[in-house]
Every structure is written in C-alpha cells, then in structure tokens.
Amino acid sequence: MNEFELIEHYFRGWRGAHPDLILGQGDDCLIWHPRRPTVMSIDTAVAGRHFPETATGAQAAQRAFLPALSDLAAMGAEPAFFTLALTLPSPIDHTWLEAFAGRLRELSEHYGLVLAGGDTTSGPARVISLQMHGLVDAPLRRNGVQPNDDLWVSGFPGRAAAALPAVLNPAWASAPADWLAAYWAPEPRLELGQRLIGLASAAIDVSDGLAADCGHLAKASGLTLVIDTDTLPQAPSFRGYPEEEVLSWILSGGDDYELAFTAAPGQRNAIAALAATLNVPLTRIGQAQTGDGQALIRHNGEAHALSETGFQHF
C-alpha cells in the first residue's frame, strides 16, 4: 500500500463538514474562508515520549487528539477542523493503523471537527502531528491576569501523573480506573472554555503541570500567582496516599488538560453557578498579586518557589 492508497483507505469518507471549509482533502492546499477570527495550534506526539511505544492505535489516537483539542478549550474556541501529519515505521502495522484511524474518526465526529488534510510518511518511530483550528470572537489569553484576581482550576488535576507508573509498567504497577482514564482519555474542557469568555481574565490548559502552567500565566501578565496547597482539589481516589506525593502529582504532574484560569472576585457566584450547570468541579486555589511574574506555593502559611518544574519536552 503506497501513501495515496493508505490515505484513501484509512482517512477518506469521514462524516462532517464545515461551511468555512471551501476545499479539504485532495489538493495541494486546503481552502478556508472563516466568518470569525480563527485560532490555530499544533501539537506533536512521539511514541516513547508522549505515549508508550506499546500503546494501541486507539490509545495513541486519544493521546494525540485530545491534548491538541485542549488548546482550543483554553482559548474558549469552537472547534472547526484539523489537519494530520503522520509518520509510521516500515513495514506498516495495519492492525495498529486501523485502530488509530477508527478512533481518530470517532473523536473527530464526536467533537465536530473535519479532517481537512495532512501528510503521511515513513520514519523510524510513530509521530503524530495535529494542527487544530477553532473559531472565537474574543479569545481567552494568558496575559489578562489582574491584581487580586482569583486563581481557579477545573476538575481533579494530578491523576494522569499518578497513573504513569501503571501506564509504563502495567505488569508491575496498578492504578485506579479514574487515574488511567485521566491519562489515556483526558476530557478537553471545550464548553467550559467557551462559557468562561466574559467571566475569566486569563486561561491556560494544564498540560505541563499546574504550578508550571500557572507560572506561564503569571509571567505573561507580569504578576505573581500564589497557589494555596490547602485549597487544592484532591480526587477521592487520592485518599490514603502520602500528602507529599499527592501534592507532587497535583502541582508538578502533567497531562491533566484541565483549565487553570483567573477571574475577578466579583465573579465567584457566576463561576459557582457555571460549575453547577456544567457539572464540572471549579475550585478557587489562589490569588494574583503584584510581583515578578512567577507562581508561588503557599504551604503551611508560608510562600515558596516550587523546586520542581513541570514536564519538559527537551
């Protein structure tokens, strides 16, 4: 099967369309004529770096697609279309590719994105690059934090990091089902991001660790964000584990794809109502103050710079 036969067999004929997509797959370029401002992001997932080399095709599709989609959630964008660049070792494992393409199709149709084009090639390892495109009139950004803003986070961060030993060595370690789900199938907070427009002053998705990503908000806004460890949301499945280990998972573990955001104190009631409407936990975990653009951790009443950084790509 050559490149064109592979594309035709696995990636053509998917359901879905978008009125702004004039021409999709099949030409040298796609043609896009947006009615609203377009936001774009690109993520690359490499076997052995972003997902285990032993991951099934379906698992790899989830680990590539869902984190990439989370970037649109952080901007408050409505998903529109995506492109795929796929590198596969030779000879092609068609069982793996069938599962990958099938799960990718399910996810794209579930979240309402059109596969508008891409590229395939052969290489030494599986590499999945996804460029996501969304529409939003007033995107949430990282640099909007204001002094005295509250700092919030969605869901229960830390579970994906807690699951990692079981993901990497399933024969030697086990993990609760919600930890494994957080790693293999994170839920992009798309509706939350869209509903935060007008409520939040800044937002980011938690991909490299809560403390590290709050540090990005602080640096972009030129303020200090203080995270109170006493207020961090802890998943019920964390009960019984040592406090130091749990705090490390929550603060330094990556791959959560929850949203961290800031908002004025006057928005607390509206955010509480939004949490109830969406049935998504939203927890106030700190506050912004004048400072030098870093995130600090307040533990036992004292503020500290975090010694551990988040996930590093290099």
C-alpha positions, 0 to 999 in steps of 0.5 A: 500500500503506497501513501495515496492508497493508505490515505484513501483507505484509512482517512477518506469518507469521514462524516462532517463538514464545515461551511468555512471549509471551501476545499479539504482533502485532495489538493495541494492546499486546503481552502478556508474562508472563516466568518470569525477570527480563527485560532490555530495550534499544533501539537506533536506526539512521539511514541516513547515520549508522549505515549508508550511505544506499546500503546494501541492505535486507539490509545495513541489516537486519544493521546494525540487528539485530545491534548491538541483539542485542549488548546482550543478549550483554553482559548474558549474556541469552537472547534472547526477542523484539523489537519494530520501529519503522520509518520509510521515505521516500515513495514506498516502495522495495519492492525495498529493503523486501523485502530488509530484511524477508527478512533481518530474518526470517532473523536473527530465526529464526536467533537465536530471537527473535519479532517481537512488534510495532512501528510503521511510518511515513513520514519523510524518511530510513530509521530503524530502531528495535529494542527487544530483550528477553532473559531472565537470572537474574543479569545481567552489569553494568558496575559489578562491576569489582574491584581487580586484576581482569583486563581481557579482550576477545573476538575481533579488535576494530578491523576494522569501523573499518578497513573504513569507508573501503571501506564509504563509498567502495567505488569508491575504497577496498578492504578485506579480506573479514574487515574488511567482514564485521566491519562489515556482519555483526558476530557478537553474542557471545550464548553467550559472554555467557551462559557468562561469568555466574559467571566475569566481574565486569563486561561491556560490548559494544564498540560505541563503541570499546574504550578508550571502552567500557572507560572506561564500565566503569571509571567505573561501578565507580569504578576505573581500567582500564589497557589494555596496547597490547602485549597487544592482539589484532591480526587477521592481516589487520592485518599490514603496516599502520602500528602507529599506525593499527592501534592507532587502529582497535583502541582508538578504532574502533567497531562491533566488538560484541565483549565487553570484560569483567573477571574475577578472576585466579583465573579465567584457566584457566576463561576459557582453557578457555571460549575453547577450547570456544567457539572464540572468541579471549579475550585478557587486555589489562589490569588494574583498579586503584584510581583515578578511574574512567577507562581508561588506555593503557599504551604503551611502559611508560608510562600515558596518557589516550587523546586520542581518544574513541570514536564519538559519536552527537551 
